């Protein structure tokens, strides 16, 4: 028998890419009249945090507790969805001792730790929903005793009403390269600059959107001194300024050195901007080489140049990439569709517990 109302708590980290997940799924969940939701955003780190004077590990643990203690103090829900490391194993212990009938769902963007605390937390988890096949395999390898049918891959997705295909003429003589990355060195912006200075600056304009907090003076001067490079600081995800930048540009290049997934690749693909990217971890689910984008190896300026030449050397190939990419995002990375699927899985588990 199905319930008419489902009480679901959400304890989600709101740092870097995880804030995007939080902001995207919350309005979709709240539009479902069958769900009574409570939200416990876990900030982990923010500049004004009064705990910033403490050692990092202590600060993180205290911040997790201060932002999530109401999970334990308020009435028990039917289910909890989380991706919060310290909160995850603490709530798993609470579930074991006091709330066994609560459905616990972990929605990690990466893997799950292998310490004794995390191994225990996994035993108390009813469903694990990683964002990519890559991390499903990592979790299976790290936690082989966990039932494989309770590990289901589902990316949160993006808002396709916001990220729309731009009007374009594939034959127009516009050649604007886009780089979007909060931490410019971590996301490979320095390697892209190497490629640009070596060859691409003769033909292309480069537009770099990054965060000032990660931009050291050496890198800032390099950007400012390089002809045909435009710098944009602190643009917010989904802002009109960033949307306009995607509309202006003809290719996104993301030679990232550290990523579990790539929001910017999804946003570009949805907008009709082909993607050249280093396919780390879950990125290989998003960008399929030669079909929805092009793969490049890490730290290789020559590979970037070759990929750009391949993309812009064949209009039909580029158009196919653009068309396939948008279709791929619509089919697999729609936040409304994917949130509905995830909530459906959770409701099924709640009904199982209630009827078991």
C-alpha positions in Angstrom: 0.0 0.0 0.0 1.3 3.4 -1.0 1.5 6.4 1.4 -0.3 9.6 0.5 2.4 11.8 2.1 6.1 11.1 2.3 8.2 12.9 4.9 11.8 13.3 3.5 14.7 15.1 5.0 17.6 16.4 2.9 21.0 16.9 4.4 23.2 18.0 1.5 26.6 19.7 1.3 26.4 23.2 -0.3 30.0 23.6 -1.4 31.4 23.9 -4.9 29.4 21.7 -7.3 27.2 20.4 -4.6 25.5 23.8 -4.1 24.4 23.4 -7.7 22.7 20.1 -7.0 21.0 21.5 -3.9 19.7 24.6 -5.7 18.5 22.6 -8.7 16.6 19.7 -6.9 15.1 21.7 -4.1 12.4 23.5 -6.1 11.6 20.3 -8.0 11.1 18.4 -4.8 9.0 21.2 -3.2 6.7 21.2 -6.3 5.7 17.6 -5.5 2.5 17.7 -3.3 3.1 14.2 -2.0 6.4 15.2 -0.3 6.8 17.0 2.9 10.5 18.1 2.8 12.8 19.5 5.4 16.2 20.9 4.3 19.5 20.9 6.2 22.1 22.6 4.0 25.6 21.8 5.3 28.0 24.6 4.4 31.3 22.9 5.3 33.1 26.1 4.6 32.2 29.7 4.0 34.4 32.8 4.3 32.5 34.3 7.3 32.4 31.1 9.3 33.3 31.9 13.0 34.9 28.5 13.2 37.5 29.4 10.5 40.1 29.9 13.2 40.0 26.2 14.2 42.1 23.4 12.7 40.5 22.2 9.4 39.4 18.8 10.5 37.9 20.1 13.8 36.2 23.0 11.9 34.6 20.7 9.3 33.2 18.3 12.0 31.8 21.1 14.1 30.3 22.8 11.0 28.6 19.5 9.9 27.2 19.1 13.4 26.0 22.7 13.8 24.3 22.6 10.4 22.6 19.2 10.8 21.9 18.7 14.5 18.1 19.3 13.9 18.1 16.0 12.0 18.2 14.3 15.3 16.1 16.8 17.4 13.0 16.9 15.2 10.4 14.3 14.5 11.7 11.3 12.4 11.1 11.4 8.7 10.3 8.5 6.4 13.6 8.9 4.6 16.8 11.0 4.6 18.7 11.9 1.5 22.3 12.9 2.1 25.8 13.4 0.8 27.5 14.7 3.9 30.5 12.7 5.1 30.6 13.3 8.9 26.8 13.6 9.0 26.4 10.4 7.0 28.1 8.1 9.4 26.7 9.9 12.5 23.2 9.5 11.1 23.9 5.9 10.2 24.7 5.3 13.9 21.5 7.1 14.9 19.5 5.0 12.5 21.0 1.8 13.9 20.1 2.8 17.5 16.9 4.7 17.3 15.4 5.0 13.8 15.7 1.7 12.0 12.6 2.2 9.8 13.9 5.4 8.3 15.1 5.0 4.7 18.7 6.2 4.4 19.8 7.2 0.9 23.3 8.4 0.0 23.6 10.5 -3.2 27.4 11.0 -3.7 29.0 12.9 -6.5 32.1 10.7 -6.0 32.9 7.5 -4.1 32.3 6.7 -0.5 35.1 6.4 2.1 36.5 3.1 3.2 37.3 3.8 6.8 35.5 1.7 9.4 33.0 4.5 10.0 32.0 4.7 6.3 31.9 0.9 6.0 29.5 0.9 8.9 27.4 3.7 7.4 27.1 1.7 4.1 25.6 -1.2 6.0 22.8 1.0 7.2 22.1 2.6 3.8 19.1 1.5 1.8 20.0 3.0 -1.5 23.2 4.5 -3.0 22.8 6.8 -6.0 26.1 7.9 -7.5 26.2 10.4 -10.2 28.1 8.3 -12.7 28.9 4.7 -13.8 32.6 5.3 -12.9 31.7 5.9 -9.2 29.2 3.0 -9.2 32.2 0.8 -10.1 34.4 2.4 -7.4 31.7 1.9 -4.8 31.3 -1.8 -5.8 35.0 -2.3 -5.6 35.3 -0.5 -2.2 32.1 -2.1 -0.7 31.7 -5.5 -2.4 29.2 -6.8 0.1 26.7 -4.1 -0.5 23.8 -5.3 -2.8 24.5 -4.2 -6.3 20.8 -3.7 -7.1 20.8 -1.0 -4.4 23.4 1.0 -6.3 21.7 3.0 -9.1 23.4 5.6 -11.2 21.5 8.9 -11.7 23.0 12.4 -12.2 21.0 15.3 -10.7 20.8 16.9 -14.1 20.4 20.6 -15.1 17.5 23.0 -15.7 16.8 22.7 -19.4 14.3 25.6 -19.2 17.3 27.8 -18.3 20.0 26.2 -20.5 18.4 26.4 -24.0 19.9 25.9 -27.4 21.1 29.2 -28.8 20.3 30.4 -32.3 23.2 29.6 -34.5 24.6 29.5 -38.0 27.3 26.8 -38.1 28.9 28.5 -41.0 29.3 31.9 -39.4 32.9 33.1 -39.0 32.7 33.3 -35.2 35.5 31.6 -33.3 35.3 32.3 -29.5 36.7 29.8 -27.0 35.2 29.6 -23.6 36.8 28.4 -20.3 34.7 28.2 -17.1 36.2 27.0 -13.9 36.3 28.3 -10.4 39.9 27.2 -9.6 41.6 28.1 -12.9 44.7 25.9 -12.3 42.8 22.9 -11.0 40.5 23.1 -14.0 43.4 23.3 -16.5 43.1 26.9 -17.5 46.9 27.3 -17.5 47.2 24.4 -20.1 44.6 26.1 -22.2 46.6 29.3 -22.1 49.6 27.4 -23.2 47.7 26.1 -26.3 46.3 29.5 -26.9 49.6 31.3 -26.8 51.2 28.6 -29.0 48.8 28.7 -31.8 45.1 29.5 -31.2 45.5 33.2 -30.5 46.1 33.8 -34.3 42.5 32.9 -35.1 40.4 32.8 -31.9 39.3 34.9 -29.0 39.5 33.3 -25.5 37.0 34.0 -22.8 37.9 32.9 -19.2 35.3 32.9 -16.4 36.8 32.1 -13.1 36.7 33.0 -9.4 38.9 35.8 -8.0 39.6 33.8 -4.8 41.5 31.2 -6.8 43.3 33.6 -9.2 46.8 34.3 -8.1 48.6 37.5 -9.3 50.9 35.6 -11.6 48.0 34.0 -13.4 46.0 37.2 -13.5 48.9 39.1 -15.0 49.5 36.3 -17.6 45.8 36.6 -18.7 45.9 40.3 -18.9 49.1 40.4 -20.9 47.9 37.8 -23.5 46.3 39.4 -26.5 42.7 38.2 -27.4 42.0 37.0 -23.9 39.0 38.3 -22.0 38.7 37.7 -18.2 35.4 37.5 -16.3 35.4 37.2 -12.5 33.0 35.7 -10.1 30.1 35.1 -12.4 27.4 33.1 -10.6 26.2 29.7 -12.0 23.1 30.2 -14.1 23.4 34.0 -14.0 22.3 36.0 -17.1 26.0 37.1 -17.6 27.2 33.5 -17.8 24.3 32.5 -20.0 25.2 35.4 -22.4 28.8 34.2 -22.4 27.7 30.7 -23.5 25.6 32.2 -26.2 28.6 34.2 -27.4 31.1 31.3 -27.6 31.6 28.5 -30.1 33.4 25.9 -28.0 34.0 25.1 -24.3 37.5 23.8 -23.6 37.9 22.2 -20.2 41.4 20.5 -19.7 40.6 19.8 -16.1 43.1 18.2 -13.7 40.5 17.3 -11.0 36.8 16.7 -11.5 34.3 14.0 -10.5 31.6 15.4 -12.9 31.3 18.6 -15.0 28.4 20.9 -14.6 30.0 23.3 -17.2 30.1 20.6 -19.8 26.4 19.9 -19.3 25.5 23.6 -19.5 27.6 24.0 -22.7 26.1 20.9 -24.3 22.6 22.0 -23.5 23.3 25.4 -25.0 24.6 24.2 -28.3 28.3 24.8 -27.4 30.5 21.8 -28.3 32.9 20.6 -25.6 36.5 19.6 -25.6 37.4 18.0 -22.3 39.7 15.7 -20.3 37.3 12.8 -19.5 38.1 12.3 -15.8 35.9 10.1 -13.7 32.2 10.7 -14.3 32.8 13.1 -17.2 33.0 10.1 -19.5 29.2 9.6 -18.9 28.5 13.2 -20.0 30.9 13.7 -23.0 31.1 10.7 -25.3 34.2 11.1 -27.5 33.4 11.9 -31.1 29.6 11.8 -30.4 28.7 14.5 -27.9 32.1 16.1 -27.6 35.9 15.5 -27.9 38.2 14.0 -25.3 41.8 15.3 -24.7 44.5 13.9 -22.5 45.5 16.0 -19.4 48.2 18.7 -19.6 48.6 18.5 -23.3 48.4 21.8 -25.2 49.1 20.1 -28.6 46.1 17.8 -28.1 43.9 20.9 -27.4 45.1 22.5 -30.7 44.4 19.3 -32.6 40.9 18.9 -31.2 40.0 22.5 -32.0 41.3 22.0 -35.6 39.2 18.8 -35.9 36.1 20.5 -34.6 36.3 23.6 -36.7 37.6 21.8 -39.8 34.4 20.0 -40.5 31.1 21.9 -40.2 29.0 18.7 -40.5 31.0 17.0 -37.8 30.6 20.0 -35.5 26.8 20.2 -36.2 26.4 16.5 -35.4 28.3 17.0 -32.1 26.0 19.9 -31.2 22.8 18.0 -32.0 23.9 14.8 -30.3 25.0 16.6 -27.2 21.7 18.4 -26.7 19.8 15.2 -27.2 22.1 13.4 -24.7 21.4 16.0 -22.1 17.7 16.0 -22.7 17.6 12.2 -22.3 19.9 11.7 -19.4 20.5 15.0 -17.5 17.1 16.7 -17.1 16.8 17.8 -13.4 13.0 17.6 -13.4 13.0 14.1 -14.9 15.9 12.8 -12.8 14.6 14.3 -9.5 11.3 12.6 -10.2 13.0 9.3 -10.8 15.1 9.6 -7.5 12.0 10.6 -5.5 10.1 7.6 -7.0 12.9 5.2 -5.8 12.8 6.7 -2.3 9.0 6.5 -2.2 9.1 2.8 -3.2 11.6 2.1 -0.4 9.4 3.9 2.1 6.4 1.9 1.1 8.5 -1.3 1.4 9.4 -0.4 5.0 5.9 0.5 5.9 4.4 -2.7 4.5 7.2 -5.0 5.6 
